[in-house]
Amino acid sequence: MSKKIKYKCDCCGEVHEEWPALTFISPDNYNCLDEIEKKNIGSLDNDFCTIKHEDQVDRFIRCTLTQKVNNYCQDLDYGLWVSLSEKSYLDYENNFNNEVEEKAYFGWLCNDLSDYDFPESIPVDVITRKNGGRPNLIPHSNFDHPFVKDYYNGISKTEAERRIYKMLEIVRKNEKKWWEIWK
């Protein structure tokens, strides 16, 4: 995989040579809803998602995670969703535009990434940023899962490029926006 990765950005229409972030447009919990449920009990925007079931409300926020790539000058970025408790979600929502203070919340990863089996969700720390950017995710190091091990040990450049090429190939075959199908 020695050739440069090039892709046309759906946002700006430009061709880029740096690695794209592997981004999910919504949490898996929302993706599992049918169109009627999405309309009646779901709410989704760029940064927040709620699902109002009869007996509970599920709350999600969009975050980022940076995967270290060993012996290379670029890392692989993900755009992922996590679920938060009601208290944490409301605090985050109330302070969404507050760029003064960093906060930490406990959350659960809510996107299944390709190449990993997710029999259960991964616990993460959600760290807000002073600059108003999306929060950063840090998986709990004591949770035994290959994704967590890769996060702390890093992955190879070859593995990072394989993931990106796989995503881009799926996009080309399906003629869809890549974040709608990357699973």
CYANA upper distance limits for C-alpha pairs under 8 A (distance plus 0.5 A):
  1 MET  CA    158 THR  CA      7.70
  1 MET  CA    161 GLU  CA      8.01
  4 LYS  CA     17 GLU  CA      7.18
  5 ILE  CA     17 GLU  CA      6.12
  5 ILE  CA     18 GLU  CA      7.54
  5 ILE  CA     19 TRP  CA      7.43
  5 ILE  CA    165 TYR  CA      8.32
  6 LYS  CA     15 VAL  CA      7.04
  6 LYS  CA     16 HIS  CA      6.07
  6 LYS  CA     17 GLU  CA      5.12
  6 LYS  CA     18 GLU  CA      7.85
  7 TYR  CA     15 VAL  CA      5.95
  7 TYR  CA     16 HIS  CA      6.08
  7 TYR  CA     17 GLU  CA      7.32
  7 TYR  CA     20 PRO  CA      8.46
  7 TYR  CA    168 LEU  CA      8.26
  8 LYS  CA     13 GLY  CA      6.43
  8 LYS  CA     14 GLU  CA      6.07
  8 LYS  CA     15 VAL  CA      4.80
  8 LYS  CA     16 HIS  CA      6.82
  9 CYS  CA     13 GLY  CA      5.49
  9 CYS  CA     14 GLU  CA      6.10
  9 CYS  CA     15 VAL  CA      6.70
  9 CYS  CA     16 HIS  CA      7.51
 10 ASP  CA    177 LYS  CA      7.76
 19 TRP  CA     76 LEU  CA      7.68
 19 TRP  CA    164 ILE  CA      8.01
 20 PRO  CA     77 ASP  CA      8.03
 20 PRO  CA    164 ILE  CA      8.04
 21 ALA  CA     76 LEU  CA      7.19
 21 ALA  CA     77 ASP  CA      5.19
 21 ALA  CA     78 TYR  CA      5.68
 21 ALA  CA     79 GLY  CA      7.19
 22 LEU  CA     76 LEU  CA      8.46
 22 LEU  CA     77 ASP  CA      6.81
 22 LEU  CA     78 TYR  CA      5.14
 22 LEU  CA     79 GLY  CA      6.60
 22 LEU  CA    164 ILE  CA      8.09
 22 LEU  CA    179 TRP  CA      7.60
 22 LEU  CA    182 TRP  CA      8.16
 23 THR  CA     78 TYR  CA      5.92
 23 THR  CA     79 GLY  CA      4.60
 23 THR  CA     80 LEU  CA      6.82
 23 THR  CA    179 TRP  CA      5.91
 23 THR  CA    182 TRP  CA      8.35
 24 PHE  CA     79 GLY  CA      6.36
 24 PHE  CA     80 LEU  CA      6.29
 24 PHE  CA     81 TRP  CA      7.97
 24 PHE  CA    111 ASN  CA      8.01
 24 PHE  CA    179 TRP  CA      5.55
 24 PHE  CA    180 GLU  CA      7.34
 24 PHE  CA    182 TRP  CA      7.73
 25 ILE  CA     46 ASN  CA      8.13
 25 ILE  CA    179 TRP  CA      6.44
 25 ILE  CA    180 GLU  CA      6.92
 26 SER  CA     30 TYR  CA      6.92
 26 SER  CA     31 ASN  CA      7.27
 26 SER  CA     44 LEU  CA      7.96
 26 SER  CA     49 CYS  CA      8.11
 26 SER  CA     81 TRP  CA      7.30
 27 PRO  CA     31 ASN  CA      6.98
 27 PRO  CA     49 CYS  CA      8.37
 27 PRO  CA     60 PHE  CA      7.79
 27 PRO  CA     80 LEU  CA      8.04
 27 PRO  CA     81 TRP  CA      5.81
 27 PRO  CA     82 VAL  CA      7.86
 27 PRO  CA    110 CYS  CA      5.93
 27 PRO  CA    111 ASN  CA      6.17
 28 ASP  CA     32 CYS  CA      6.72
 28 ASP  CA    110 CYS  CA      6.39
 28 ASP  CA    111 ASN  CA      5.84
 28 ASP  CA    112 ASP  CA      7.79
 29 ASN  CA     33 LEU  CA      7.61
 29 ASN  CA    110 CYS  CA      7.62
 30 TYR  CA     38 LYS  CA      7.68
 30 TYR  CA     42 GLY  CA      7.63
 30 TYR  CA     49 CYS  CA      8.48
 30 TYR  CA     51 ILE  CA      7.74
 33 LEU  CA     37 GLU  CA      6.08
 33 LEU  CA     38 LYS  CA      6.34
 34 ASP  CA     38 LYS  CA      6.68
 35 GLU  CA     39 LYS  CA      6.78
 36 ILE  CA     40 ASN  CA      6.58
 37 GLU  CA     41 ILE  CA      5.95
 37 GLU  CA     42 GLY  CA      7.00
 38 LYS  CA     42 GLY  CA      4.94
 38 LYS  CA     43 SER  CA      7.56
 39 LYS  CA     43 SER  CA      8.07
 41 ILE  CA     51 ILE  CA      5.94
 41 ILE  CA     52 LYS  CA      5.47
 41 ILE  CA     53 HIS  CA      7.11
 42 GLY  CA     49 CYS  CA      7.82
 42 GLY  CA     50 THR  CA      6.25
 42 GLY  CA     51 ILE  CA      4.95
 42 GLY  CA     52 LYS  CA      6.93
 43 SER  CA     48 PHE  CA      8.42
 43 SER  CA     49 CYS  CA      5.89
 43 SER  CA     50 THR  CA      5.70
 43 SER  CA     51 ILE  CA      6.94
 44 LEU  CA     48 PHE  CA      6.45
 44 LEU  CA     49 CYS  CA      4.88
 44 LEU  CA     50 THR  CA      7.22
 45 ASP  CA     49 CYS  CA      6.93
 46 ASN  CA     62 ARG  CA      7.94
 47 ASP  CA     61 ILE  CA      6.08
 47 ASP  CA     62 ARG  CA      5.45
 48 PHE  CA     59 ARG  CA      8.21
 48 PHE  CA     60 PHE  CA      6.37
 48 PHE  CA     61 ILE  CA      5.24
 48 PHE  CA     62 ARG  CA      6.98
 49 CYS  CA     59 ARG  CA      6.51
 49 CYS  CA     60 PHE  CA      5.52
 49 CYS  CA     61 ILE  CA      6.84
 50 THR  CA     57 VAL  CA      7.25
 50 THR  CA     58 ASP  CA      6.03
 50 THR  CA     59 ARG  CA      5.15
 50 THR  CA     60 PHE  CA      6.72
 51 ILE  CA     57 VAL  CA      6.12
 51 ILE  CA     58 ASP  CA      5.59
 51 ILE  CA     59 ARG  CA      7.24
 52 LYS  CA     56 GLN  CA      6.80
 52 LYS  CA     57 VAL  CA      4.94
 52 LYS  CA     58 ASP  CA      7.01
 53 HIS  CA     57 VAL  CA      6.24
 53 HIS  CA     58 ASP  CA      8.23
 58 ASP  CA     83 SER  CA      7.67
 59 ARG  CA     83 SER  CA      6.02
 59 ARG  CA     84 LEU  CA      6.35
 59 ARG  CA     85 SER  CA      7.57
 59 ARG  CA     86 GLU  CA      7.48
 59 ARG  CA     89 TYR  CA      7.14
 60 PHE  CA     81 TRP  CA      6.80
 60 PHE  CA     82 VAL  CA      5.85
 60 PHE  CA     83 SER  CA      4.78
 60 PHE  CA     84 LEU  CA      6.51
 60 PHE  CA     89 TYR  CA      7.98
 61 ILE  CA     81 TRP  CA      6.05
 61 ILE  CA     82 VAL  CA      6.16
 61 ILE  CA     83 SER  CA      7.09
 61 ILE  CA     84 LEU  CA      8.05
 61 ILE  CA     89 TYR  CA      8.25
 62 ARG  CA     79 GLY  CA      7.50
 62 ARG  CA     80 LEU  CA      6.29
 62 ARG  CA     81 TRP  CA      4.98
 62 ARG  CA     82 VAL  CA      7.12
 62 ARG  CA    134 ARG  CA      7.35
 62 ARG  CA    135 PRO  CA      8.12
 63 CYS  CA     79 GLY  CA      6.36
 63 CYS  CA     80 LEU  CA      5.82
 63 CYS  CA     81 TRP  CA      6.32
 63 CYS  CA     82 VAL  CA      7.74
 63 CYS  CA    126 VAL  CA      8.29
 63 CYS  CA    134 ARG  CA      5.68
 63 CYS  CA    135 PRO  CA      5.40
 63 CYS  CA    136 ASN  CA      6.26
 63 CYS  CA    137 LEU  CA      7.10
 64 THR  CA     77 ASP  CA      7.54
 64 THR  CA     78 TYR  CA      6.08
 64 THR  CA     79 GLY  CA      5.15
 64 THR  CA     80 LEU  CA      6.33
 64 THR  CA    134 ARG  CA      6.88
 64 THR  CA    135 PRO  CA      6.66
 64 THR  CA    136 ASN  CA      5.41
 64 THR  CA    137 LEU  CA      6.53
 65 LEU  CA     77 ASP  CA      6.37
 65 LEU  CA     78 TYR  CA      5.62
 65 LEU  CA     79 GLY  CA      7.07
 65 LEU  CA     80 LEU  CA      7.68
 65 LEU  CA    136 ASN  CA      6.16
 65 LEU  CA    137 LEU  CA      5.63
 65 LEU  CA    138 ILE  CA      7.68
 66 THR  CA     75 ASP  CA      7.00
 66 THR  CA     76 LEU  CA      6.31
 66 THR  CA     77 ASP  CA      5.03
 66 THR  CA     78 TYR  CA      6.76
 66 THR  CA    136 ASN  CA      8.49
 67 GLN  CA     75 ASP  CA      6.33
 67 GLN  CA     76 LEU  CA      5.55
 67 GLN  CA     77 ASP  CA      6.60
 67 GLN  CA     78 TYR  CA      8.21
 67 GLN  CA    150 ASP  CA      8.32
 67 GLN  CA    151 TYR  CA      6.15
 67 GLN  CA    154 GLY  CA      7.12
 67 GLN  CA    155 ILE  CA      8.10
 68 LYS  CA     75 ASP  CA      5.62
 68 LYS  CA     76 LEU  CA      7.13
 68 LYS  CA    151 TYR  CA      7.19
 68 LYS  CA    152 TYR  CA      8.29
 68 LYS  CA    153 ASN  CA      8.29
 68 LYS  CA    154 GLY  CA      5.25
 68 LYS  CA    155 ILE  CA      7.02
 69 VAL  CA     73 CYS  CA      8.32
 69 VAL  CA     74 GLN  CA      7.25
 69 VAL  CA     75 ASP  CA      5.60
 69 VAL  CA     76 LEU  CA      7.28
 69 VAL  CA    154 GLY  CA      5.82
 69 VAL  CA    155 ILE  CA      5.49
 69 VAL  CA    156 SER  CA      6.01
 69 VAL  CA    157 LYS  CA      6.36
 69 VAL  CA    160 ALA  CA      7.66
 70 ASN  CA    154 GLY  CA      6.10
 70 ASN  CA    155 ILE  CA      6.30
 70 ASN  CA    156 SER  CA      5.87
 70 ASN  CA    157 LYS  CA      7.29
 71 ASN  CA    156 SER  CA      8.02
 71 ASN  CA    157 LYS  CA      8.14
 72 TYR  CA    157 LYS  CA      7.11
 76 LEU  CA    160 ALA  CA      7.12
 80 LEU  CA    109 LEU  CA      8.00
 80 LEU  CA    110 CYS  CA      7.89
 80 LEU  CA    111 ASN  CA      6.88
 81 TRP  CA    109 LEU  CA      6.80
 81 TRP  CA    110 CYS  CA      5.92
 81 TRP  CA    111 ASN  CA      6.81
 82 VAL  CA    107 GLY  CA      6.32
 82 VAL  CA    108 TRP  CA      5.69
 82 VAL  CA    109 LEU  CA      5.06
 82 VAL  CA    110 CYS  CA      5.53
 82 VAL  CA    111 ASN  CA      8.26
 83 SER  CA    107 GLY  CA      5.92
 83 SER  CA    108 TRP  CA      5.75
 83 SER  CA    109 LEU  CA      7.22
 83 SER  CA    110 CYS  CA      7.01
 84 LEU  CA     88 SER  CA      6.39
 84 LEU  CA     89 TYR  CA      6.00
 84 LEU  CA    105 TYR  CA      8.16
 84 LEU  CA    106 PHE  CA      7.31
 84 LEU  CA    107 GLY  CA      5.47
 84 LEU  CA    108 TRP  CA      7.51
 85 SER  CA     89 TYR  CA      6.45
 85 SER  CA    107 GLY  CA      8.02
 86 GLU  CA     90 LEU  CA      6.54
 87 LYS  CA     91 ASP  CA      6.68
 88 SER  CA     92 TYR  CA      6.53
 88 SER  CA    105 TYR  CA      6.86
 88 SER  CA    106 PHE  CA      8.43
 89 TYR  CA     93 GLU  CA      6.49
 90 LEU  CA     94 ASN  CA      6.47
 91 ASP  CA     95 ASN  CA      6.68
 92 TYR  CA     96 PHE  CA      6.14
 96 PHE  CA    132 GLY  CA      8.01
 97 ASN  CA    132 GLY  CA      6.82
 98 ASN  CA    130 LYS  CA      8.24
 98 ASN  CA    132 GLY  CA      7.43
 99 GLU  CA    129 ARG  CA      7.74
 99 GLU  CA    130 LYS  CA      5.06
 99 GLU  CA    131 ASN  CA      5.90
 99 GLU  CA    132 GLY  CA      5.58
100 VAL  CA    130 LYS  CA      5.98
100 VAL  CA    131 ASN  CA      8.37
101 GLU  CA    129 ARG  CA      7.97
101 GLU  CA    130 LYS  CA      6.10
102 GLU  CA    127 ILE  CA      7.37
102 GLU  CA    128 THR  CA      5.60
102 GLU  CA    129 ARG  CA      5.88
102 GLU  CA    130 LYS  CA      6.09
103 LYS  CA    127 ILE  CA      6.32
103 LYS  CA    128 THR  CA      5.80
103 LYS  CA    129 ARG  CA      8.23
104 ALA  CA    125 ASP  CA      7.03
104 ALA  CA    126 VAL  CA      5.94
104 ALA  CA    127 ILE  CA      5.06
104 ALA  CA    128 THR  CA      6.89
105 TYR  CA    125 ASP  CA      6.28
105 TYR  CA    126 VAL  CA      5.48
105 TYR  CA    127 ILE  CA      7.13
106 PHE  CA    123 PRO  CA      7.87
106 PHE  CA    124 VAL  CA      6.60
106 PHE  CA    125 ASP  CA      5.42
106 PHE  CA    126 VAL  CA      6.56
107 GLY  CA    123 PRO  CA      6.45
107 GLY  CA    124 VAL  CA      5.78
107 GLY  CA    125 ASP  CA      6.61
107 GLY  CA    126 VAL  CA      6.98
108 TRP  CA    121 SER  CA      6.42
108 TRP  CA    122 ILE  CA      6.09
108 TRP  CA    123 PRO  CA      5.16
108 TRP  CA    124 VAL  CA      6.25
109 LEU  CA    121 SER  CA      6.16
109 LEU  CA    122 ILE  CA      5.80
109 LEU  CA    123 PRO  CA      6.91
109 LEU  CA    124 VAL  CA      7.17
110 CYS  CA    121 SER  CA      7.18
112 ASP  CA    116 TYR  CA      7.82
112 ASP  CA    117 ASP  CA      8.13
112 ASP  CA    118 PHE  CA      6.81
112 ASP  CA    183 LYS  CA      6.89
113 LEU  CA    182 TRP  CA      8.34
113 LEU  CA    183 LYS  CA      6.03
114 SER  CA    182 TRP  CA      7.77
114 SER  CA    183 LYS  CA      5.46
116 TYR  CA    146 PRO  CA      7.73
116 TYR  CA    147 PHE  CA      7.34
122 ILE  CA    139 PRO  CA      7.48
122 ILE  CA    140 HIS  CA      8.25
122 ILE  CA    143 PHE  CA      7.79
123 PRO  CA    139 PRO  CA      6.56
123 PRO  CA    140 HIS  CA      6.36
123 PRO  CA    143 PHE  CA      7.95
124 VAL  CA    137 LEU  CA      6.68
124 VAL  CA    138 ILE  CA      5.87
124 VAL  CA    139 PRO  CA      4.69
124 VAL  CA    140 HIS  CA      5.92
125 ASP  CA    137 LEU  CA      6.25
125 ASP  CA    138 ILE  CA      5.63
125 ASP  CA    139 PRO  CA      6.80
125 ASP  CA    140 HIS  CA      7.52
126 VAL  CA    135 PRO  CA      6.59
126 VAL  CA    136 ASN  CA      6.33
126 VAL  CA    137 LEU  CA      5.39
126 VAL  CA    138 ILE  CA      7.15
127 ILE  CA    135 PRO  CA      5.72
127 ILE  CA    136 ASN  CA      5.65
127 ILE  CA    137 LEU  CA      6.86
127 ILE  CA    138 ILE  CA      8.32
128 THR  CA    132 GLY  CA      8.34
128 THR  CA    133 GLY  CA      8.17
128 THR  CA    134 ARG  CA      7.33
128 THR  CA    135 PRO  CA      4.69
128 THR  CA    136 ASN  CA      6.90
129 ARG  CA    133 GLY  CA      6.36
129 ARG  CA    134 ARG  CA      7.45
129 ARG  CA    135 PRO  CA      6.35
129 ARG  CA    136 ASN  CA      8.03
139 PRO  CA    143 PHE  CA      8.36
139 PRO  CA    148 VAL  CA      6.63
139 PRO  CA    151 TYR  CA      8.18
140 HIS  CA    148 VAL  CA      7.90
141 SER  CA    148 VAL  CA      7.07
141 SER  CA    149 LYS  CA      8.26
141 SER  CA    152 TYR  CA      8.03
143 PHE  CA    148 VAL  CA      7.46
144 ASP  CA    148 VAL  CA      7.50
144 ASP  CA    149 LYS  CA      8.07
145 HIS  CA    149 LYS  CA      6.89
146 PRO  CA    150 ASP  CA      6.58
147 PHE  CA    151 TYR  CA      6.64
148 VAL  CA    152 TYR  CA      6.93
149 LYS  CA    153 ASN  CA      6.36
149 LYS  CA    154 GLY  CA      8.37
150 ASP  CA    154 GLY  CA      5.55
150 ASP  CA    155 ILE  CA      6.51
151 TYR  CA    155 ILE  CA      8.28
155 ILE  CA    159 GLU  CA      6.79
155 ILE  CA    160 ALA  CA      7.32
156 SER  CA    160 ALA  CA      6.83
157 LYS  CA    161 GLU  CA      6.62
158 THR  CA    162 ARG  CA      6.54
159 GLU  CA    163 ARG  CA      6.82
160 ALA  CA    164 ILE  CA      6.90
161 GLU  CA    165 TYR  CA      6.45
162 ARG  CA    166 LYS  CA      6.47
163 ARG  CA    167 MET  CA      6.79
164 ILE  CA    168 LEU  CA      6.68
165 TYR  CA    169 GLU  CA      6.44
166 LYS  CA    170 ILE  CA      6.74
167 MET  CA    171 VAL  CA      6.83
167 MET  CA    178 TRP  CA      7.12
167 MET  CA    182 TRP  CA      6.62
168 LEU  CA    172 ARG  CA      6.75
168 LEU  CA    178 TRP  CA      7.45
169 GLU  CA    173 LYS  CA      6.69
170 ILE  CA    174 ASN  CA      6.55
170 ILE  CA    178 TRP  CA      7.84
170 ILE  CA    181 ILE  CA      8.11
170 ILE  CA    182 TRP  CA      8.22
171 VAL  CA    175 GLU  CA      5.93
171 VAL  CA    176 LYS  CA      6.06
171 VAL  CA    177 LYS  CA      6.92
171 VAL  CA    178 TRP  CA      5.60
171 VAL  CA    181 ILE  CA      8.08
172 ARG  CA    176 LYS  CA      8.06
176 LYS  CA    180 GLU  CA      7.48
176 LYS  CA    181 ILE  CA      7.90
177 LYS  CA    181 ILE  CA      7.79
178 TRP  CA    182 TRP  CA      6.44
